[in-house]
Amino acid sequence: MHKLSQSTIEKLGYYVYLLSDPRTEKIFYVGKGHGNRINHHLLGALEENTKESDKIKTIRKIQSAGLEVGLTILRHGLTEKEAFEIESSVIDLIGMKNLTNLVLGHYSLERGKMMLKNIEIEYEAEEAVFTDRAMLIRINKLYRYDMSDKELYEATRKYWIINSWRARISPIICAVYAGIIREVYMVRAWIPPSPKTPRRWSFVGAIAPEDIREKYIDKSVKHLFKKGSQNPIRYVG
């Protein structure tokens, strides 16, 4: 490993780079960089006190096998904004599950990789009209478009500060991301707070029957949350 020369750094500008495993030829990390950033990961892996993330573990395993991490510049001569956009697109394409990146790229959830049907839902969703008592739970920080049904359920069911009386008379739970209902559940039981999760409740439930689910799934509830409100919970009906 060697540091890039000043001449090379100046010509590179901002760039998007890939780290790959020579044992499998698979990319395991996508990054945006400037200067000698592409080599910083390798330097970090050599330092004993570096926190052992999945990325660092992979680098150390490659080095322990007597091999070198594959370093690829995917695109260079970019502005910082262009580099963020390309980095985000490549992360979306490969998928977080196949990478050691800890976070999605910039604006990935807002305008990243989506099925066409999800694009239509985002921009054409009808407003939900509730004829049942329901509890809306916003999971904006946890949601991903590629979540499995189980992952979405687990993200929705715990752990929330709620009005227990209102919750108990609201048998329907709607998982909400970006103002759109992503799934509808029927509550079977509420689990009270514990010493490990003080004040925070969770529920056990299942996807709602189709006649109820169809009334609310993919509908907009943006009109039901006050602009700027940080409370993830809303009771309706």
Wavefront OBJ file of the C-alpha trace (Angstrom):
o trace
v 0.000 0.000 0.000
v 1.273 3.451 -0.855
v 0.001 6.992 -0.443
v -1.231 8.729 -3.551
v 1.013 11.488 -4.846
v -0.134 15.098 -4.688
v -0.248 15.176 -8.487
v -2.602 12.172 -8.587
v -4.767 13.578 -5.793
v -5.225 16.847 -7.673
v -6.259 15.041 -10.852
v -8.633 12.675 -9.047
v -10.720 15.357 -7.365
v -13.705 13.726 -5.682
v -14.153 10.079 -6.594
v -16.182 6.949 -5.905
v -14.222 3.834 -5.016
v -14.794 0.124 -4.389
v -13.100 -2.321 -2.020
v -13.239 -5.932 -3.186
v -12.255 -9.332 -1.801
v -9.727 -11.111 -4.086
v -10.879 -14.484 -2.724
v -14.361 -14.042 -4.161
v -13.895 -11.014 -6.446
v -16.942 -9.508 -4.735
v -17.239 -5.842 -3.795
v -17.705 -5.465 -0.038
v -17.570 -1.686 0.382
v -18.512 1.375 -1.656
v -17.214 4.810 -0.717
v -16.907 8.427 -1.779
v -13.507 9.980 -1.336
v -11.063 12.803 -1.811
v -7.320 12.804 -1.362
v -5.949 9.521 0.018
v -9.306 8.367 1.406
v -9.274 5.051 -0.493
v -6.232 3.912 1.514
v -7.477 5.016 4.940
v -9.450 1.803 5.452
v -6.317 -0.298 5.025
v -4.379 1.900 7.432
v -7.204 1.593 9.970
v -7.132 -2.198 9.738
v -3.447 -2.173 10.694
v -4.101 -0.268 13.915
v -4.928 -2.543 16.854
v -7.254 -0.064 18.552
v -9.475 0.367 15.477
v -13.048 -0.756 16.198
v -13.594 -4.058 14.392
v -16.519 -3.338 12.086
v -17.550 -5.829 9.384
v -15.463 -3.831 6.921
v -12.340 -3.957 9.110
v -12.884 -7.682 9.802
v -13.027 -8.383 6.069
v -9.874 -6.362 5.380
v -7.975 -8.133 8.174
v -9.048 -11.582 6.940
v -7.827 -10.745 3.449
v -4.514 -9.474 4.793
v -4.134 -12.520 7.083
v -4.448 -14.730 4.001
v -1.468 -12.913 2.493
v -3.628 -11.154 -0.091
v -4.344 -7.532 -0.941
v -7.702 -5.803 -0.893
v -8.855 -4.858 -4.391
v -8.910 -1.059 -4.735
v -10.905 0.329 -7.652
v -11.711 3.913 -8.570
v -15.133 3.679 -10.203
v -15.370 7.326 -11.282
v -13.195 10.379 -10.639
v -12.966 14.053 -11.524
v -16.309 14.620 -9.807
v -17.816 17.366 -7.724
v -18.683 16.337 -4.169
v -22.398 16.330 -5.039
v -21.815 14.069 -8.060
v -19.724 11.694 -5.939
v -22.499 11.407 -3.336
v -25.054 10.626 -6.067
v -22.922 7.924 -7.710
v -21.933 6.372 -4.374
v -25.591 6.183 -3.361
v -26.621 4.654 -6.697
v -23.939 1.948 -6.517
v -24.865 1.073 -2.908
v -28.511 0.783 -3.993
v -27.562 -1.422 -6.940
v -25.377 -3.856 -4.988
v -27.599 -3.792 -1.888
v -26.733 -3.115 1.743
v -27.071 -6.822 2.570
v -24.116 -7.539 0.276
v -21.902 -4.747 1.617
v -20.179 -3.804 4.855
v -21.313 -0.173 4.578
v -23.047 0.938 7.759
v -25.408 3.481 6.194
v -27.309 3.991 2.963
v -26.124 6.584 0.493
v -27.386 10.176 0.413
v -31.117 10.500 -0.405
v -31.372 6.756 -1.020
v -34.729 6.405 0.710
v -36.180 9.546 -0.855
v -35.182 8.949 -4.481
v -33.008 5.862 -4.638
v -33.661 2.442 -6.150
v -37.392 1.633 -6.152
v -39.742 -0.661 -8.018
v -41.952 1.296 -10.426
v -45.055 0.422 -8.382
v -43.430 2.057 -5.330
v -42.666 5.205 -7.336
v -46.341 5.419 -8.277
v -47.388 4.902 -4.656
v -45.032 7.668 -3.512
v -46.428 10.260 -5.894
v -50.026 9.156 -6.475
v -51.222 7.721 -3.136
v -54.824 8.516 -2.197
v -55.546 9.921 1.247
v -56.597 7.281 3.771
v -60.108 7.582 5.186
v -60.398 5.689 8.469
v -63.643 3.943 9.331
v -61.920 1.933 12.087
v -59.975 2.888 15.193
v -56.302 2.617 14.352
v -52.866 3.580 15.552
v -50.328 4.934 13.064
v -46.646 4.290 13.767
v -44.017 6.125 11.757
v -40.900 4.024 11.198
v -38.990 6.528 9.065
v -35.577 5.744 10.590
v -35.985 1.981 10.285
v -37.679 1.506 6.920
v -36.052 0.112 3.770
v -37.778 -0.666 0.492
v -36.193 -4.114 0.400
v -37.355 -5.127 3.900
v -38.844 -8.588 4.302
v -42.322 -8.949 5.821
v -40.730 -10.114 9.069
v -38.297 -7.180 9.193
v -41.127 -4.710 8.625
v -43.214 -6.324 11.363
v -40.321 -6.251 13.848
v -39.564 -2.609 13.042
v -43.210 -1.694 13.627
v -44.073 -3.646 16.747
v -41.489 -2.281 19.221
v -40.626 -0.188 21.295
v -42.942 2.805 21.600
v -44.072 5.343 24.182
v -47.854 5.183 23.825
v -51.150 6.078 25.447
v -51.965 2.563 26.660
v -55.716 3.241 26.870
v -55.868 4.620 23.310
v -53.725 1.760 22.076
v -55.963 -0.883 23.637
v -59.069 0.475 21.900
v -57.232 0.679 18.561
v -57.036 -2.883 17.203
v -55.383 -1.844 13.951
v -51.741 -0.778 13.594
v -50.487 0.895 10.421
v -46.760 0.973 9.653
v -46.026 4.367 8.091
v -42.994 5.524 6.148
v -42.763 8.923 4.418
v -46.461 9.475 5.047
v -47.563 6.274 3.277
v -49.034 3.181 4.966
v -46.664 0.296 4.196
v -48.450 -2.486 6.112
v -51.532 -3.021 8.268
v -51.586 -5.265 11.350
v -54.169 -6.519 13.820
v -53.013 -6.437 17.438
v -53.340 -9.641 19.434
v -51.722 -8.392 22.635
v -49.751 -5.479 24.057
v -46.565 -6.182 26.001
v -45.991 -3.677 28.835
v -42.679 -1.907 29.510
v -39.902 -3.838 31.221
v -36.770 -2.736 33.138
v -34.859 -3.044 29.858
v -37.395 -0.915 27.948
v -38.880 1.503 30.513
v -42.026 3.341 29.343
v -41.885 1.607 25.982
v -44.522 -0.865 24.833
v -44.521 -3.473 22.091
v -47.261 -5.533 20.495
v -47.794 -9.010 19.112
v -49.951 -9.223 16.035
v -50.401 -10.354 12.451
v -51.112 -8.831 9.053
v -54.726 -7.658 8.981
v -57.434 -9.588 7.103
v -57.535 -8.627 3.430
v -60.786 -6.642 3.642
v -59.251 -4.363 6.298
v -55.771 -4.290 4.779
v -57.044 -3.236 1.353
v -58.792 -0.187 2.833
v -55.541 1.318 4.101
v -52.449 -0.220 2.492
v -50.488 2.207 0.251
v -52.726 5.120 1.278
v -51.373 8.523 2.338
v -51.645 9.754 5.924
v -49.518 12.860 5.435
v -52.576 14.984 6.181
v -52.929 13.374 9.618
v -49.498 14.362 10.956
v -48.830 17.990 11.805
v -45.926 19.485 9.882
v -42.781 19.352 11.994
v -44.258 16.891 14.503
v -41.648 14.510 15.918
v -44.134 12.169 17.592
v -44.113 8.877 15.658
v -47.550 7.881 17.008
v -50.995 9.045 15.844
v -54.410 7.684 16.854
v -57.263 7.869 14.332
v -60.863 6.744 13.952
l 1 2 3 4 5 6 7 8 9 10 11 12 13 14 15 16 17 18 19 20 21 22 23 24 25 26 27 28 29 30 31 32 33 34 35 36 37 38 39 40 41 42 43 44 45 46 47 48 49 50 51 52 53 54 55 56 57 58 59 60 61 62 63 64 65 66 67 68 69 70 71 72 73 74 75 76 77 78 79 80 81 82 83 84 85 86 87 88 89 90 91 92 93 94 95 96 97 98 99 100 101 102 103 104 105 106 107 108 109 110 111 112 113 114 115 116 117 118 119 120 121 122 123 124 125 126 127 128 129 130 131 132 133 134 135 136 137 138 139 140 141 142 143 144 145 146 147 148 149 150 151 152 153 154 155 156 157 158 159 160 161 162 163 164 165 166 167 168 169 170 171 172 173 174 175 176 177 178 179 180 181 182 183 184 185 186 187 188 189 190 191 192 193 194 195 196 197 198 199 200 201 202 203 204 205 206 207 208 209 210 211 212 213 214 215 216 217 218 219 220 221 222 223 224 225 226 227 228 229 230 231 232 233 234 235 236 237
